[in-house]
Amino acid sequence: MDIQIGDILIMKKPHPCGECRFTVGRVGMDFRIRCLKCDHQAWIPRTKLEKSIKKVLKSNAPVDPDTAPKEEL
């Protein structure tokens, strides 16, 4: 499954706040996703995330590594 930073994921089950849409903040073995309604972040393993996705909405803007915000450790 091809998921990129900035894509919007529509999940099978909603977040406790009621929103089903999440944006991708990090990709790899684990994904960092952020709820679009309450801004809560979650780290989810790739296998669990791929099973939970209903639909992927691609980001319109390409991500430039030079201008993208740096991740905090």
Secondary structure, DSSP 8 states (H G I E B T S, - for coil): ----TT-EEEESS--TTS--EEEEEE-SSEEEEEETTT--EEEEEHHHHHHHEEEEE--SS---TTTS-----
